[in-house]
């Protein structure tokens, strides 16, 4: 079965007035449009654009079992548009989330909680814009010490702490605790005059972030992170414990269905430093840019973005008038058009999708054909969750 999906963009302050609007072929919005969610997540389930008035979570609960859908979707697909930097954040592993969610269940009503559910939240983003900027993971320590040397004496108290991975994690906690307020202020003030040929792009990015968040210790935390620029069609995968923040650009994001976020700066929201450090993976080093590979499982004309995530798999199909793509669902799919016009066809019906529109495909469809002239991304359960989503036993 094929169901058309739609949703209203979420108006987070860091969103763009024009990026999602341009993708969908409409005039710029009056306010920021940050994310469009496609899935059954209870915080913002997709609407069924078939006149039924149902949201996808309600349809799955009422009719999903008859079409091979068992329980909630293990993933959440998004269009993301950032015009200013998102908060620095990190997500827990599955074991960490389960332990912490259970621990917080004992807190009294009204107490502040870090965990909305007991799930992990690995995620992947693919650039749709020609340029997508992000901060991903912690930079190699030797490189960071070289960069901080360009700040002179202002950064020496921080450099002295960066002895190893443990020192790196401790330094992040120190920066966010408030105890390093004077050092943070001195480093941000020194940004204007800091010069480094090797780290010119990183310093320019930090200066821009400091304009948005002039007194935030996250500006200095950002200086410890890898600055990554993705070109259109390139992606990064963010594992549990990896500090990250998107800076600017338009992308397709796929993640496990979770709301668990621990923040580490560049935000007016609460920061729990101790809990952040508990789940942080302080391992420094470069973050690989992920390129698609040919998909398997009997698919044709479909690429897969490799990711070590049991909850999801992200595919891409690019078709022209003389070619089409074929895939066999391994669970419930969401197909999202991002370019041109594509047709998604099942055994008994088909849907035409323009950029920004999506379709939900139930796993009782034996084969899906994507045709037309354009590009579409396909979200499906990962190997470990596909069996659960279809009620089968994993091998």
Wavefront OBJ file of the C-alpha trace (Angstrom):
o trace
v 0.000 0.000 0.000
v 1.194 3.543 -0.775
v 0.129 6.516 1.334
v 0.993 10.170 0.545
v 2.607 12.036 3.469
v 2.990 15.695 4.274
v 3.898 17.804 7.298
v 4.303 21.412 8.382
v 7.868 22.739 8.851
v 8.948 23.212 12.455
v 9.868 26.823 13.236
v 13.032 26.460 15.333
v 14.941 29.749 15.485
v 17.998 28.369 13.642
v 15.937 27.481 10.570
v 15.912 29.159 7.162
v 13.145 31.210 5.576
v 14.140 30.154 2.071
v 15.825 26.707 1.883
v 12.828 24.414 2.377
v 10.597 26.831 0.477
v 12.963 26.769 -2.516
v 13.097 22.964 -2.416
v 9.303 22.837 -2.538
v 9.091 25.530 -5.230
v 7.344 28.249 -3.221
v 8.054 31.751 -1.960
v 10.182 32.265 1.127
v 8.369 31.882 4.434
v 7.718 34.731 6.837
v 9.527 32.942 9.667
v 12.197 30.255 10.050
v 11.540 26.748 8.727
v 14.005 24.326 10.312
v 12.781 20.743 9.883
v 10.046 18.753 8.193
v 9.434 15.388 9.860
v 8.362 12.266 7.964
v 7.408 9.390 10.210
v 5.141 8.392 13.076
v 7.051 10.033 15.924
v 4.402 11.121 18.471
v 5.941 14.597 18.818
v 5.082 15.444 15.198
v 3.657 12.573 13.119
v 3.189 13.060 9.387
v -0.249 13.779 8.011
v -1.816 11.490 5.446
v -2.458 13.682 2.417
v -5.385 11.557 1.243
v -8.230 13.488 2.811
v -8.656 10.998 5.655
v -7.592 13.436 8.366
v -5.358 10.751 9.874
v -1.752 11.062 10.999
v 0.665 8.243 10.223
v 0.898 7.038 13.822
v -2.881 6.672 14.026
v -3.013 4.829 10.697
v -0.284 2.407 11.803
v -2.052 1.772 15.103
v -5.412 1.122 13.414
v -4.528 -0.479 10.087
v -0.775 -1.108 10.004
v -0.901 -4.746 11.107
v -3.115 -5.633 8.160
v -0.362 -4.405 5.836
v 2.622 -5.979 7.567
v 3.613 -3.081 9.855
v 4.320 -4.239 13.417
v 4.573 -1.405 15.942
v 6.138 2.020 15.555
v 8.692 2.877 12.919
v 12.291 2.503 14.187
v 13.444 5.602 12.282
v 12.567 9.243 11.650
v 13.278 10.960 8.318
v 13.678 14.736 8.092
v 14.446 17.614 5.787
v 16.729 19.939 7.757
v 17.553 23.558 6.895
v 20.047 25.459 9.060
v 20.808 29.145 8.579
v 22.555 29.458 11.951
v 24.324 26.896 14.102
v 22.350 24.318 16.081
v 23.234 23.567 19.682
v 26.280 21.389 20.287
v 24.885 18.029 21.325
v 25.490 14.357 21.895
v 23.229 11.294 21.999
v 23.452 8.206 24.231
v 24.027 4.596 23.291
v 21.111 2.188 23.667
v 22.442 0.826 26.969
v 23.050 4.327 28.341
v 19.566 5.474 27.332
v 17.860 2.475 28.903
v 19.746 2.874 32.189
v 19.267 6.640 32.396
v 15.585 6.611 31.420
v 14.889 4.029 34.118
v 16.923 6.031 36.632
v 15.025 9.239 35.873
v 11.676 7.477 36.238
v 12.214 7.733 39.996
v 12.484 11.546 39.881
v 9.563 13.486 41.371
v 6.989 15.162 39.150
v 8.258 18.482 37.831
v 11.915 17.512 38.076
v 14.101 18.297 35.076
v 14.858 15.234 32.981
v 17.440 14.594 30.302
v 15.840 11.539 28.717
v 12.530 11.479 26.872
v 12.706 7.766 26.067
v 14.934 4.701 26.432
v 16.306 4.694 22.883
v 19.593 5.661 21.307
v 19.787 8.189 18.470
v 22.432 7.471 15.833
v 21.899 9.746 12.846
v 23.069 10.464 9.318
v 22.769 13.578 7.183
v 23.213 13.919 3.414
v 23.813 17.365 1.911
v 21.162 18.617 -0.508
v 22.709 22.077 -0.805
v 25.963 22.607 -2.669
v 27.617 23.229 0.691
v 26.652 21.896 4.126
v 28.730 22.851 7.170
v 28.930 20.856 10.373
v 30.981 20.310 13.511
v 31.490 16.568 13.973
v 33.522 14.879 16.671
v 36.652 16.124 18.415
v 39.742 17.133 16.470
v 43.086 15.377 16.816
v 44.777 16.795 19.928
v 48.051 17.773 18.259
v 46.134 19.710 15.613
v 44.000 21.462 18.217
v 47.081 22.483 20.191
v 48.582 23.953 16.998
v 45.410 25.914 16.328
v 45.172 27.236 19.895
v 48.746 28.475 19.633
v 47.409 31.207 17.327
v 45.530 32.663 20.322
v 48.697 33.350 22.295
v 48.463 33.503 26.078
v 44.640 33.710 26.011
v 44.304 29.983 25.225
v 47.248 28.692 27.275
v 45.101 27.539 30.249
v 43.041 25.446 27.822
v 46.028 24.096 25.892
v 47.618 22.949 29.126
v 44.626 20.713 29.832
v 44.702 18.940 26.467
v 47.135 16.203 27.420
v 45.103 13.153 26.350
v 41.513 11.981 25.827
v 40.746 12.224 29.530
v 42.111 15.749 29.596
v 40.029 16.637 26.549
v 36.800 15.482 28.220
v 37.782 17.260 31.431
v 38.475 20.457 29.494
v 35.006 20.382 27.939
v 33.456 19.974 31.364
v 35.571 22.843 32.685
v 34.562 25.144 29.829
v 30.853 24.444 30.334
v 30.866 24.512 34.137
v 31.248 28.274 34.489
v 34.617 27.943 36.230
v 36.408 28.905 33.006
v 34.393 32.073 32.376
v 37.428 34.360 32.237
v 39.357 32.032 29.917
v 36.318 31.644 27.638
v 35.963 35.409 27.435
v 39.670 35.869 26.679
v 39.634 33.243 23.899
v 36.512 34.696 22.265
v 38.061 38.178 22.442
v 41.263 36.864 20.854
v 39.360 35.287 17.947
v 39.366 38.579 16.038
v 43.180 38.625 15.798
v 43.945 34.901 15.703
v 45.716 33.943 12.467
v 46.546 30.489 11.109
v 46.988 29.407 7.517
v 46.366 25.787 8.490
v 43.153 26.548 10.388
v 41.831 29.597 8.535
v 38.460 27.968 7.806
v 38.040 26.798 11.397
v 38.790 30.254 12.783
v 36.426 31.928 10.318
v 33.684 29.522 11.346
v 34.339 30.213 15.034
v 34.144 33.973 14.432
v 30.752 33.541 12.794
v 29.491 31.389 15.683
v 30.747 34.011 18.156
v 28.560 36.613 16.428
v 25.519 34.408 17.006
v 26.533 33.419 20.566
v 28.978 36.107 21.754
v 29.378 34.946 25.380
v 28.649 31.239 25.077
v 31.335 28.727 26.188
v 30.145 26.584 23.281
v 32.148 28.895 21.004
v 35.311 27.522 22.616
v 33.991 23.940 22.655
v 33.411 24.349 18.913
v 37.116 25.171 18.507
v 37.889 21.651 19.761
v 35.699 19.996 17.111
v 36.230 18.929 13.500
v 34.883 21.488 11.030
v 33.440 19.513 8.106
v 32.138 20.852 4.785
v 29.982 18.430 2.817
v 29.345 18.831 -0.892
v 25.996 17.914 -2.400
v 25.407 14.165 -2.071
v 28.054 13.647 0.624
v 27.121 12.553 4.127
v 28.341 11.934 7.655
v 27.226 9.321 10.159
v 27.140 10.329 13.823
v 27.468 7.476 16.283
v 26.518 7.475 19.955
v 28.665 9.730 22.117
v 29.912 11.911 19.252
v 29.730 15.647 19.911
v 28.243 17.472 16.913
v 26.405 20.551 15.668
v 25.135 21.452 12.209
v 26.152 24.959 11.136
v 24.464 25.739 7.817
v 22.892 24.135 4.790
v 20.047 21.950 3.559
v 20.079 18.194 4.050
v 18.168 14.948 4.389
v 18.551 13.527 7.893
v 17.716 10.006 9.051
v 17.903 8.883 12.662
v 16.633 6.389 15.168
v 13.247 7.405 16.571
v 14.322 9.146 19.764
v 14.217 12.577 21.414
v 17.268 12.049 23.644
v 19.642 15.022 23.421
v 22.367 16.175 25.836
v 23.489 19.707 25.000
v 27.018 21.068 25.159
v 26.770 24.769 24.354
v 25.434 27.272 21.802
v 21.997 27.171 23.361
v 19.895 28.974 25.971
v 18.550 25.567 27.032
v 19.656 23.566 30.041
v 23.078 21.891 29.987
v 23.704 18.996 32.355
v 27.496 18.919 32.304
v 27.903 15.764 34.382
v 25.493 13.737 32.250
v 27.015 15.102 29.044
v 30.451 13.936 30.146
v 29.062 10.558 31.179
v 27.928 9.731 27.644
v 30.550 11.699 25.696
v 32.988 9.710 23.576
v 36.157 11.845 23.849
v 38.087 9.876 21.220
v 39.615 12.526 18.933
v 40.233 12.172 15.227
v 38.859 13.021 11.794
v 35.318 12.083 10.785
v 34.981 10.253 7.448
v 32.754 11.656 4.736
v 30.413 8.867 3.611
v 29.703 8.318 -0.080
v 26.955 6.027 -1.399
v 27.570 2.503 -2.665
v 25.411 0.228 -4.795
v 22.522 -1.225 -2.797
v 22.037 -4.976 -2.621
v 19.003 -7.125 -1.733
v 17.832 -7.368 -5.345
v 17.618 -3.617 -5.876
v 18.406 -1.939 -9.174
v 19.400 1.675 -9.730
v 19.523 2.310 -5.969
v 22.445 3.528 -3.832
v 22.942 3.029 -0.099
v 24.716 5.331 2.350
v 26.678 2.994 4.670
v 25.932 3.505 8.355
v 26.487 1.384 11.442
v 22.892 1.759 12.622
v 20.579 -1.161 13.394
v 17.504 1.084 13.239
v 17.712 2.477 9.727
v 19.174 2.344 6.263
v 19.227 5.322 3.887
v 18.969 4.770 0.137
v 18.917 7.095 -2.863
v 17.447 6.646 -6.333
v 18.248 8.979 -9.230
v 16.145 8.353 -12.335
v 15.668 9.819 -15.801
v 13.054 9.279 -18.474
v 15.049 6.360 -19.833
v 15.733 4.565 -16.553
v 14.004 3.596 -13.363
v 14.922 2.110 -9.997
v 13.528 -1.008 -8.369
v 13.714 -2.096 -4.748
v 12.140 -4.763 -2.609
v 10.994 -3.479 0.786
v 12.659 -5.051 3.817
v 10.169 -3.266 6.058
v 8.012 -0.141 5.960
v 9.576 2.538 3.720
v 9.302 6.286 3.361
v 10.217 7.693 -0.054
v 11.042 11.419 -0.149
v 11.452 13.312 -3.418
v 14.202 15.938 -3.429
v 14.596 16.851 -7.104
v 12.483 16.816 -10.274
v 9.318 14.718 -10.345
v 9.333 11.025 -9.494
v 6.652 8.374 -9.544
v 6.540 5.686 -6.861
v 4.684 2.599 -8.017
v 3.530 -0.479 -6.148
v 1.551 -3.563 -7.158
v -1.797 -1.770 -7.437
v -1.196 1.990 -7.328
v 1.348 4.761 -7.822
v 2.002 8.252 -6.463
v 3.703 11.200 -8.129
v 6.010 13.140 -5.844
v 7.435 16.627 -6.213
v 10.415 17.828 -4.107
v 9.560 17.901 -0.424
v 6.736 15.368 -0.752
v 6.870 11.829 0.585
v 5.105 8.472 0.433
v 4.783 5.711 3.019
v 5.138 2.200 1.563
v 3.975 -0.836 3.517
v 6.102 -4.001 3.516
v 3.365 -6.098 1.894
v 4.318 -4.438 -1.400
v 6.600 -7.035 -3.039
v 8.395 -4.482 -5.193
v 8.599 -0.700 -5.549
v 9.482 1.013 -8.807
v 10.683 4.618 -8.885
v 10.528 6.311 -12.265
v 10.350 9.761 -13.813
v 13.104 12.371 -13.891
v 14.524 13.297 -10.516
v 15.910 12.141 -7.182
v 14.389 10.433 -4.157
v 15.701 9.262 -0.793
v 14.321 6.102 0.781
v 14.300 5.394 4.519
v 13.888 1.804 5.639
v 14.569 -0.213 8.799
v 18.130 -1.397 9.330
v 19.026 -5.060 9.358
v 18.343 -5.520 13.080
v 14.990 -3.692 13.099
v 13.618 -4.806 9.732
v 12.612 -8.181 11.140
v 10.891 -6.587 14.123
v 9.081 -4.079 11.901
v 7.634 -6.910 9.818
v 7.068 -9.317 12.693
v 9.859 -11.689 11.617
v 12.711 -13.184 13.610
v 16.206 -11.763 13.002
v 18.735 -14.300 11.751
l 1 2 3 4 5 6 7 8 9 10 11 12 13 14 15 16 17 18 19 20 21 22 23 24 25 26 27 28 29 30 31 32 33 34 35 36 37 38 39 40 41 42 43 44 45 46 47 48 49 50 51 52 53 54 55 56 57 58 59 60 61 62 63 64 65 66 67 68 69 70 71 72 73 74 75 76 77 78 79 80 81 82 83 84 85 86 87 88 89 90 91 92 93 94 95 96 97 98 99 100 101 102 103 104 105 106 107 108 109 110 111 112 113 114 115 116 117 118 119 120 121 122 123 124 125 126 127 128 129 130 131 132 133 134 135 136 137 138 139 140 141 142 143 144 145 146 147 148 149 150 151 152 153 154 155 156 157 158 159 160 161 162 163 164 165 166 167 168 169 170 171 172 173 174 175 176 177 178 179 180 181 182 183 184 185 186 187 188 189 190 191 192 193 194 195 196 197 198 199 200 201 202 203 204 205 206 207 208 209 210 211 212 213 214 215 216 217 218 219 220 221 222 223 224 225 226 227 228 229 230 231 232 233 234 235 236 237 238 239 240 241 242 243 244 245 246 247 248 249 250 251 252 253 254 255 256 257 258 259 260 261 262 263 264 265 266 267 268 269 270 271 272 273 274 275 276 277 278 279 280 281 282 283 284 285 286 287 288 289 290 291 292 293 294 295 296 297 298 299 300 301 302 303 304 305 306 307 308 309 310 311 312 313 314 315 316 317 318 319 320 321 322 323 324 325 326 327 328 329 330 331 332 333 334 335 336 337 338 339 340 341 342 343 344 345 346 347 348 349 350 351 352 353 354 355 356 357 358 359 360 361 362 363 364 365 366 367 368 369 370 371 372 373 374 375 376 377 378 379 380 381 382 383 384 385 386 387 388 389 390 391 392 393 394 395
